Amino acid sequence: MNRKKLQKLTDNLTKNCKHFNRSEVTCLIKLFYNLVGDVADRPVAVVGLDRNAFRNILHVTFGMTDDMIMDRVFRTFDKDNDGCINVSEWVNGLTVFLRGSLDEKMKYCFEVFDLNGDGFISKEEMFHMLKNSLLKQPSEEDPDEGIKDLVEITLKKMDYDHDGKLSFADYEKAVREETLLLEAFGPCLPDPKSQMEFESQVFKDPTDFSDM
């Protein structure tokens, strides 16, 4: 990418980006094109990170291991649902993922946990996510029963309107009272250590982009 194109792209993305400055946006764009690889021979429409490439980043860089949650994080970044994360989805997704306000993170986490996208986190969705994210402990008891109990405890704590599922209003109220509930159904945000490591590696002085 030549300098002029890069500057225009950086300008556009910086304008809509709350939490990254121009220099940081430039670094993220450069990282994106390094991850995508040599794009010179491809049509612009298909330049992006596919599900596997993105999941690899979540696993290697941010230590995520839960397949179901990683898949949902991918879908949350991929706003246009084309199966590929483009450069603007990459920058806009990372602004919330790394530095979002509590309000932004609540919306993001709720979207990740609402597996079928119907605006609610149902008992079934809670069951699947909790079963997936809990360590498989060998025991005499039926593990499903323990998870069902956990779902009921969670509902008792978070389902304020007692309709047997969590709306965003339920979830928001619960998280505002106890922020540890933000990732109640599985880790979908980076821990502080991997966030700091990522930022210190990526946000170096982006002086030379002539090789892009």
Secondary structure, DSSP 8 states (H G I E B T S, - for coil): --HHHHHHHHHHHHHT-SS--HHHHHHHHHHHHHHH---TTS-GGG-SEEHHHHHHHHHHHH----HHHHHHHHHHH-TT-SSEE-HHHHHHHHHHHHH--HHHHHHHHHHHH-TT-SSEE-HHHHHHHHHHHS-----SS-HHHHHHHHHHHHHHHH-TT-SSSEEHHHHHHHHHH-GGGGGTTS--S--HHHHHHHHHHH-S-----TT-
